[in-house]
Every structure is written in C-alpha cells, then in structure tokens.
Amino acid sequence: MPEGIWIKIPTTGDTVHRRDLEENFWVDQKSGYHFKIGSKEYFHLLFDMHQYELRFEDILPVDSLKFKDRKKYSDRLEVTQKKTRLTDACRVATGTLKKREVVIAAMDFSFIGGSMGSVVGERLYQAIRLAGETKAPLIIISQSGGARMMESVLSLMQLAKTSAGLAELEEKGVPYISILTNPTTGGVTASFAMLGDIQIAEPGALIGFAGPRVIRQTIGRDLPEGFQTAEYLLEHGFIDMIVPRMQLKNKLGRILSMLDVNEPS
C-alpha cells in the first residue's frame, strides 16, 4: 500500500481515502473536519474556471539581520522554498469570483508556519493598494502562527503597514472580506486579519493572539471550553459567520452581489 493513501481524521480517528479528501478540498464529509490547505488550493476553489493571475511574485525575502538560531535564516528560506515551491508565506492573485473582479491574498502555513515577515507584509500592502486602484473587493485568507521572529522588528512593522493600508482602503469605499482559517494567531490576528468589513471563519479554526497554553500559564486559570475556536468567537461577536469550505465561493458570491461593488464582467 503506497504511503499517504489513507488519511486519519484527527477528531474522530477514522481513516479516509486521500482521493475523497482531495475531491472535497480536504474536508471530511462525515465529520466536517477541515484540514489545512494552501494558497494554490484556495485559488483553485474560489476563482472562476480556476483561472487567475499571480501578482507581486518578484517581491522576495532577504536575511537583512543575518539571523541565526538552530540554522541560518537564509538557509531556512532556501530549504523551505525548495520544499514548498513557494517564495514566501503569502501569494496574491487577481481574477473573477462569480464573474466579479476580485483581489485575493492567501497565506500558506507550510512556509515557516505562515509567519508574517517583510515580504508577506509588502505583498499584502500591494494587494491592498491594487484593490484600491481597481475598486475590486479585497479578500485575504489568513493562516498563520504570527509574526516571523527571524525578522524581529522588521516583521512587527508589517502589522502597522497592513493596518494603515486597510484604513486607506476603507476611505475609498472598497470592501475587504477577511477569511480566518486554522490557525490564525499572533501578529496576523492583531492586525489585518481582524479588520475585515466582513469576518468569515472556517469551522473549528483556532483564532486568537496568544495560544491557549500561553494564556493559561499567564492568567493561572483554566480557559472556557472551546476557547478561541471559530464557534466560540461567533457566539461572542468577534466574527460574523462560519462558512464551510465547500460553501465559501457561493457565500462570497452572494456577499459581493449584496454589496453591489461592481457589475459582473
């Protein structure tokens, strides 16, 4: 039996054939469990006819601080780029969704935990500017462990840059829809991920600033059941809706239609 043909569902312990998961964009039909997927899969899911144009791929990471922990940051970047075939943890694309022009930025957890460094921040900022110039709605799909520690303050600067860009976008009256997937934490949650005009989450997504273990150790008490899950945040008014992945495109199409931001092309 080839390795990886059968996949175990973490929440139930059941095994499902890989082909069945791939056909359903890595959602278990029986339990509804959502596996992580990357920018390529989200673009394939959302863009009409799976057609889109990648943008800002020429913005590439550098090791400005000559950082080293267990290995050099420059070496870590090189290894990760070869392994994932990505240049960094965020990709931006343009195309149509339900015949309406959109700008979509999607993060990839497989690239150093989806961490936000200077390249992620700059690509997102350019995506925001592009949406403002073209009046196309902006959709950002977040999936991140937070700021990239290997870039220190350069990473933290991206929180302010992306937030400022979104404030300018709001002034232009261009909608921004934020989609929170598992996990969305740290500096990403503390900046652009929670600034959407409409906040959508996938079922069961972990969403928060610090992780439950860190918070528990800090406050010295047990946390409420389901704390920082999408369902808990919806109940407490932090997000607007939870949408299963297979329904996401239709839901976004209806939202764009109600917003009436541009006529179908």
C-alpha positions in Angstrom: 0.0 0.0 0.0 1.6 3.3 -1.0 2.2 5.7 1.9 -0.3 8.5 2.3 -3.2 6.8 0.6 -5.3 6.7 3.8 -5.5 9.8 6.0 -6.5 9.7 9.7 -9.1 12.3 10.8 -7.7 13.9 14.0 -11.1 14.5 15.6 -12.6 11.1 15.1 -9.8 8.6 14.4 -11.4 7.4 11.2 -9.4 6.9 8.1 -10.4 8.3 4.8 -9.1 7.7 1.3 -6.9 10.6 0.2 -8.8 10.9 -3.1 -12.0 11.6 -1.3 -10.4 14.4 0.7 -8.8 15.9 -2.4 -12.1 15.9 -4.3 -13.7 17.8 -1.3 -10.8 20.3 -0.9 -9.6 18.4 2.2 -12.8 18.4 4.1 -14.0 15.2 5.7 -17.6 14.8 4.6 -18.6 12.7 7.6 -17.2 14.8 10.5 -16.8 18.1 8.7 -13.1 18.3 9.8 -11.2 20.9 7.8 -7.6 20.1 7.0 -5.2 22.9 6.2 -4.8 23.8 2.5 -2.6 26.3 0.9 -2.9 29.3 -1.4 -3.0 27.2 -4.6 -6.0 25.2 -3.3 -7.9 28.3 -2.2 -7.3 30.0 -5.6 -8.5 26.8 -7.3 -11.6 26.8 -5.1 -12.5 30.5 -5.5 -11.5 31.8 -8.9 -13.9 31.2 -11.8 -12.7 28.4 -14.1 -9.6 28.1 -11.8 -8.1 31.0 -13.8 -6.1 33.7 -12.1 -3.0 35.9 -12.4 -0.4 35.8 -9.7 0.9 39.2 -8.6 4.0 40.6 -6.8 6.0 37.3 -7.1 9.1 39.4 -7.7 9.0 40.6 -4.0 11.4 38.2 -2.4 12.7 37.6 1.2 16.2 38.5 2.3 18.1 37.9 5.5 18.7 41.6 6.4 19.5 40.9 10.0 21.8 37.9 9.3 19.7 35.9 11.9 20.7 32.5 13.1 19.1 30.2 15.7 19.4 26.4 15.0 20.3 27.3 11.4 20.9 30.4 9.4 17.7 32.2 8.4 19.0 32.4 4.8 19.4 28.6 4.8 16.0 28.1 6.3 14.5 30.2 3.5 16.3 28.3 0.8 15.3 24.9 2.2 11.6 26.0 2.6 11.4 27.5 -0.8 12.6 24.2 -2.4 10.4 22.1 -0.2 7.1 24.1 -0.7 7.9 25.5 -4.2 6.7 28.9 -2.8 8.8 32.1 -2.5 7.2 33.1 0.8 4.2 32.6 3.1 1.7 34.7 1.1 0.6 34.8 -2.6 -1.6 37.4 -4.2 -3.8 36.8 -7.3 -6.4 38.6 -9.4 -9.3 37.2 -11.4 -13.1 36.8 -11.1 -15.2 35.2 -8.5 -18.8 34.6 -9.7 -17.9 36.9 -12.6 -16.8 39.8 -10.3 -13.3 41.1 -10.3 -11.5 40.4 -7.0 -8.1 40.6 -5.4 -7.3 37.6 -3.3 -4.3 37.1 -1.0 -3.9 33.7 0.7 -1.4 32.6 3.2 0.5 29.3 3.3 1.1 27.7 6.7 3.6 25.3 5.1 6.0 28.2 4.7 7.6 28.7 8.1 4.2 28.4 9.8 2.6 31.1 7.6 4.6 33.6 9.6 4.4 37.3 8.5 7.7 38.7 7.6 8.5 41.8 5.5 7.6 40.0 2.2 4.2 38.9 3.4 3.5 42.4 4.7 4.7 44.1 1.5 2.7 41.7 -0.7 -0.4 42.3 1.3 0.1 46.0 1.2 0.5 45.9 -2.6 -2.7 43.8 -2.8 -4.5 46.4 -0.7 -3.2 49.2 -3.0 -4.2 47.2 -6.1 -7.7 46.7 -4.7 -8.0 50.5 -4.0 -6.8 51.4 -7.5 -9.1 48.9 -9.4 -12.0 49.2 -6.9 -12.0 45.4 -6.9 -13.1 43.8 -3.5 -10.2 42.5 -1.4 -10.3 39.0 0.1 -7.5 37.9 2.5 -7.3 34.3 3.6 -5.3 34.1 6.9 -3.4 31.1 8.1 -0.5 31.9 10.3 1.3 31.4 13.6 2.0 35.1 13.8 5.0 37.4 13.1 8.2 35.9 11.8 10.7 36.0 14.7 13.7 35.7 12.4 13.0 39.2 11.1 12.5 40.8 14.5 11.2 44.4 14.4 11.0 44.3 10.5 8.2 41.7 11.0 6.4 43.7 13.6 6.4 46.8 11.3 4.1 44.8 9.0 1.3 45.0 11.5 1.2 48.8 11.2 1.8 48.8 7.5 -1.1 46.5 6.6 -3.5 48.1 9.1 -2.7 51.6 7.7 -3.3 50.3 4.1 -6.7 48.9 5.1 -7.6 52.2 6.6 -6.9 53.9 3.3 -8.9 51.2 1.5 -11.9 51.9 3.8 -11.7 55.6 2.9 -12.0 54.6 -0.8 -15.1 52.6 0.0 -13.7 49.3 -1.3 -14.9 46.2 0.6 -12.4 44.0 2.5 -13.5 40.4 3.4 -11.3 38.6 5.9 -11.4 34.8 6.0 -9.9 33.2 9.1 -8.6 29.6 8.8 -6.8 27.2 11.2 -4.8 28.6 12.8 -4.9 32.4 12.7 -2.8 33.7 15.6 -0.3 36.2 16.8 0.5 39.4 14.9 -1.7 38.4 12.0 -4.7 38.3 14.3 -3.5 41.6 15.9 -3.5 43.4 12.6 -5.2 42.8 9.2 -7.0 39.5 10.0 -9.5 41.1 12.3 -10.0 44.3 10.3 -12.4 43.0 7.7 -15.7 44.7 6.9 -17.0 41.1 7.0 -15.3 38.5 9.1 -15.7 34.8 8.0 -14.1 31.8 9.6 -13.9 28.1 8.7 -15.4 25.6 11.1 -13.2 24.7 14.0 -10.5 27.2 13.2 -8.2 28.3 16.1 -8.3 32.1 16.2 -6.5 34.2 18.7 -3.5 36.3 19.6 -1.6 34.1 22.0 -2.2 30.3 22.1 -4.3 28.7 24.9 -1.3 27.2 26.7 0.4 30.6 26.9 -2.8 32.3 28.1 -3.4 29.6 30.7 0.1 30.0 32.1 -0.2 33.8 32.1 -3.5 34.1 33.9 -3.1 31.0 36.0 -6.6 29.6 35.4 -8.4 27.2 33.1 -10.0 28.6 29.9 -13.6 28.2 28.8 -14.4 25.1 26.8 -13.8 25.7 23.1 -12.0 29.0 23.8 -10.5 30.6 20.7 -12.4 28.4 18.3 -14.4 29.9 15.5 -17.6 28.8 17.1 -16.7 30.5 20.4 -15.8 33.7 18.7 -19.0 33.7 16.7 -21.0 33.3 19.9 -19.2 36.2 21.4 -19.5 38.5 18.4 -15.9 38.6 17.2 -16.7 37.2 13.8 -19.7 37.5 11.5 -20.2 34.0 10.2 -18.8 30.5 9.9 -18.8 29.1 6.4 -17.7 25.5 5.5 -15.1 25.5 2.8 -17.2 23.9 0.1 -19.8 26.7 0.5 -17.3 29.5 0.6 -17.4 30.5 -3.0 -21.2 30.7 -3.2 -21.3 32.6 0.1 -18.7 35.1 -1.1 -20.6 35.5 -4.4 -23.8 36.4 -2.6 -22.0 38.9 -0.3 -20.4 40.6 -3.3 -23.8 40.7 -5.0 -25.4 42.3 -2.0 -22.5 44.8 -1.7 -23.0 45.6 -5.4 -19.4 46.7 -5.7 -19.1 46.1 -9.5 -21.1 44.6 -12.2 -20.3 41.0 -13.3 -17.8 41.1 -16.2 
